[in-house]
Amino acid sequence: MNAERTAASNAPGTTPSGASPKVAVVTGAGSGIGRSVALELLAAGWSVALAGRRTETLEETAALAAAASGARDEAVVCVRTDVSRPEDVTALFARVGEHFGRLDLLFNNAGTFGPGGVPVEELPYDAWRHVVDTNLNGAFLCAQAAFRQMKEQDPQGGRIINNGSISAHAPRPNSVAYTATKHALTGLTKALSLDGRPYRIAVGQIDIGNAATDMTERMQSGILQANGQLATEPVMDVADVARTVRHMAELPLEANVQFATVLATNMPYVGRG
């Protein structure tokens, strides 16, 4: 009997009691990495709140989940959310509490690169501010709301996975706003990880390099390198990222992947190209 309970508590997409699906919030769920992670979690039996700025793309993600894995209607809720707006974030997590009753995972994924190829001396302040508000302030607001919910719920605890970037380690040319926010996100991850310990809140970060999404299409047509040359770069299937996030998410709260780096094997990151 004890073995049966243990098996149930370790089953993907279930709570520690094995009674009901685990619940995730995925920001930026209308496209790219966010969509792929949401589909992976839904296929594994999770319930997922899809958050993003465009309702129509969130509904497309929900439809893809239903077609691919038969995800139940009640397992998906779409919430239009601009993560840089505190009132939107408050409404998102209130909706999650009302619809699902608890929260087991926040995948803090929403982000923007900002204007591409703009030298630092020409970057408009409004563009800088938009990247900071989305990538850093938005991640903080969502993590803060998740902390409140995870701390107060019963059973207590949950997990936050922040989407960092290879840029959290090394910048690309003309990427000052994006790179600065991704370095800051690493500090946010570490601080949240420490502050979450008393409440069984595990916090980790996944740093991704060249997953094949709309955002990385330019990698395959030529992108500026540190030596000033243009070069094509390899990409990897975004599904490989989604499977990594799911692995991190489904660990017991006694275990944590603090930092994971997942990248296209031959991209110019390690060494000199």
C-alpha positions, -999 to +999 in steps of 0.1 A: +000+000+000+028+024+009+045+015-024+013+023-043+010+057-026+046+064-034+041+055-071+010+077-073+028+107-057+056+104-082+034+100-112+037+129-138+010+156-136-003+145-102-002+161-067+017+145-039-015+126-030-020+115-066-055+129-064-056+155-091-034+170-119-007+194-110-013+230-121+011+252-140+011+288-152+031+293-184+037+329-195+043+337-231+023+306-239+010+318-273+041+309-293+076+295-293+091+280-262+060+289-240+037+271-264+059+241-266+062+238-229+025+242-224+018+214-249+043+191-233+028+197-198-008+192-210+002+160-228+017+148-195-016+153-177-010+187-161-036+215-159-022+247-174-031+284-174-019+299-206-009+335-202+001+360-229-007+393-245-029+379-274-060+359-266-061+344-301-027+328-299-034+314-265-066+298-279-045+284-307-022+268-282-053+253-264-066+240-297-033+224-305-033+207-271-068+193-276-059+180-311-025+165-301-032+150-267-069+153-261-063+178-233-096+183-214-113+217-217-112+221-179-075+215-179-068+247-199-076+283-191-065+312-213-058+345-196-047+376-216-018+390-196+008+417-200+033+406-174+047+441-171+014+453-157+009+445-120-029+445-124-027+419-152-005+397-131-028+400-101-058+390-122-039+361-138-031+344-104-065+352-090-080+334-120-057+304-114-067+302-078-104+304-087-102+279-116-078+253-103-076+259-065-038+257-063-005+263-082+024+238-085+045+254-112+053+288-127+072+288-160+084+324-161+089+325-199+075+357-213+102+379-228+113+401-257+146+407-274+138+443-282+151+461-313+176+439-331+210+452-342+208+486-325+241+499-311+240+509-275+245+545-282+214+546-304+191+525-283+160+546-274+152+547-237+117+535-244+130+504-260+153+497-231+125+502-207+102+479-226+127+450-224+134+456-187+097+458-179+089+426-198+119+404-191+128+414-155+099+433-139+074+408-154+094+379-141+095+394-107+058+402-106+048+367-116+073+351-092+060+374-064+024+364-071+034+327-073+052+329-040+022+343-023-001+315-036+024+287-030+032+299+005-005+300+016-019+269-001-022+234+014-001+214+008+024+243+008+050+248-018+056+246-056+082+253-082+093+283-103+114+279-134+127+311-150+136+311-187+170+327-188+192+325-220+226+318-232+228+356-229+227+351-192+263+339-197+276+357-228+262+385-249+256+388-286+266+421-303+241+449-299+220+431-273+226+453-242+190+454-230+183+417-235+216+406-220+213+429-190+179+415-181+190+379-185+220+385-162+196+401-138+172+371-141+200+349-128+202+370-097+165+368-093+166+330-096+192+327-069+175+351-045+141+334-050+157+300-045+170+311-011+138+329+000+117+299-011+134+273+011+113+278+043+081+273+022+090+243+000+093+266-030+120+253-054+133+278-080+155+271-109+165+285-143+168+271-178+192+289-202+184+281-238+205+286-269+191+285-305+158+267-301+140+267-334+112+293-330+101+325-348+126+344-326+156+325-339+147+323-376+175+348-384+201+323-370+196+302-402+200+332-426+230+348-409+235+367-377+262+391-365+291+374-346+315+389-321+342+392-348+319+414-369+311+387-395+277+373-404+273+335-399+245+310-399+240+291-367+225+256-360+193+254-341+176+226-321+140+213-319+121+234-294+105+202-282+139+192-266+136+224-245+100+215-235+110+180-224+138+195-202+114+219-185+090+190-179+118+170-163+127+200-140+090+205-132+083+169-122+111+165-098+100+161-061+103+194-043+132+179-023+152+180-055+160+210-078+177+217-110+192+251-101+206+259-135+203+240-168+218+250-201+202+235-232+216+245-266+221+235-302+252+213-299+273+231-326+263+267-319+292+292-313+290+294-275+317+271-260+353+280-271+357+303-300+330+292-324 
